[in-house]
């Protein structure tokens, strides 16, 4: 959760924000639109703590982070898309693994075997859930028919 309370920020003695409050919940998506120079980037700098407000406070739920991309990539020949994709650590790790590993029949067989083991674990959990759901609220067992496929 992001909580902004009574934020005020003066730029050159002129109020850019005055008593602004916002509450954004986890997994909520918010769009911030406005014309150039209205303070969108300044608001993000305030939220990230790069600059200090004249009044008010910002708090972020513990364990949460705010991801952002600068408007311009300073001194880089890197395409903007690659810069953004670098922020996805899982994707970049997968790309490195795929580039590094030998992709022959043996590699694919090992991947297939690992996948089958995961499927077996899921099937076991599904069986547990079926048994749990077979009991009603009074602890009495109801007969249910399930067909397992392999």
C-alpha positions in Angstrom: 0.0 0.0 0.0 1.2 3.5 -0.8 -0.1 6.2 1.5 0.5 9.9 0.8 -0.9 12.3 3.4 -1.2 16.1 3.2 1.7 16.5 0.8 2.7 20.0 -0.2 5.7 20.9 -2.4 6.8 24.4 -3.4 8.9 24.9 -6.5 10.5 28.3 -6.6 8.1 29.5 -3.9 5.1 28.5 -6.0 2.9 25.6 -4.8 3.2 22.6 -7.2 1.2 20.4 -4.8 -0.8 21.6 -1.8 -2.3 19.2 0.8 -2.3 16.2 -1.6 -3.4 12.8 -0.2 -3.6 9.4 -1.9 -4.1 5.9 -0.8 -3.2 3.1 -3.3 -3.7 -0.5 -2.4 -1.5 -3.4 -3.4 -2.1 -4.7 -6.9 -4.1 -1.6 -7.7 -3.1 0.1 -11.0 -3.2 3.8 -11.2 -2.5 6.0 -14.2 -1.1 9.5 -13.7 -1.7 11.8 -16.6 -1.2 15.6 -17.1 0.4 18.1 -19.4 4.1 18.7 -19.5 5.4 20.5 -16.4 2.4 19.8 -14.2 4.5 17.8 -11.7 4.0 14.1 -12.6 7.8 13.3 -12.4 8.2 15.5 -9.3 5.5 13.5 -7.6 7.3 10.3 -8.4 10.6 11.8 -7.1 8.8 12.7 -3.9 7.3 9.2 -3.5 10.8 7.6 -4.1 12.3 10.0 -1.5 14.7 11.7 -4.0 13.4 15.1 -2.9 11.6 16.1 0.3 8.2 17.6 0.5 7.5 20.9 2.3 4.9 19.1 4.4 3.2 15.7 4.6 4.6 12.2 4.5 4.7 9.2 2.3 4.7 5.6 3.5 4.9 2.3 1.7 3.8 -1.0 3.0 6.7 -3.0 4.4 8.1 -5.5 1.9 6.7 -3.6 -1.1 8.8 -1.6 -3.6 7.9 0.8 -6.3 9.4 0.1 -9.7 10.0 2.9 -12.2 11.8 3.7 -15.4 13.4 7.1 -15.9 12.0 9.1 -18.8 15.4 9.2 -20.4 18.3 6.7 -20.3 21.4 8.7 -19.4 24.5 8.2 -21.6 23.3 4.8 -23.1 23.1 3.4 -26.6 20.9 0.7 -25.2 17.4 0.6 -26.7 14.6 1.6 -24.3 13.0 -1.8 -24.6 16.1 -3.6 -23.5 16.5 -1.2 -20.6 13.0 -1.9 -19.4 13.4 -5.7 -19.9 16.6 -5.5 -17.7 14.2 -4.8 -14.8 12.7 -8.3 -15.2 15.4 -10.4 -13.3 13.5 -13.7 -13.9 13.4 -13.1 -17.6 17.0 -12.2 -17.9 18.0 -15.3 -15.8 16.0 -17.5 -18.1 17.6 -16.0 -21.1 21.0 -16.6 -19.7 20.2 -20.2 -18.9 18.8 -20.8 -22.4 21.9 -19.2 -24.0 24.3 -21.2 -21.7 22.8 -24.7 -21.7 23.2 -27.2 -24.5 19.8 -27.8 -26.0 20.0 -31.4 -27.3 17.7 -34.3 -26.8 19.2 -35.1 -23.4 18.5 -31.5 -22.2 14.9 -31.6 -23.3 14.4 -35.1 -21.7 15.7 -33.7 -18.4 13.3 -30.8 -18.6 10.4 -33.1 -19.4 11.3 -35.4 -16.5 11.4 -32.4 -14.1 8.0 -31.2 -15.4 6.5 -34.7 -14.9 7.7 -34.7 -11.3 6.0 -31.3 -10.7 2.8 -32.7 -12.3 2.9 -35.7 -9.9 3.2 -33.3 -6.9 0.2 -31.3 -8.2 -1.8 -34.5 -8.7 -1.0 -35.6 -5.1 -2.2 -32.2 -3.8 -5.3 -32.4 -5.9 -6.1 -35.8 -4.3 -5.7 -34.2 -0.9 -8.1 -31.4 -1.8 -10.6 -33.9 -3.1 -10.5 -35.8 0.2 -10.8 -32.6 2.2 -13.8 -31.4 0.2 -15.4 -34.9 0.6 -16.0 -34.0 4.2 -18.9 -31.7 4.8 -19.2 -29.1 7.6 -20.2 -31.7 10.2 -17.2 -34.0 9.5 -19.4 -36.6 7.7 -17.9 -38.2 4.6 -19.8 -38.0 1.4 -19.1 -40.3 -1.5 -17.6 -38.6 -4.5 -16.4 -40.1 -7.7 -13.3 -38.7 -9.3 -11.5 -40.1 -12.2 -7.8 -39.7 -12.4 -6.0 -39.6 -15.7 -2.4 -40.2 -16.2 
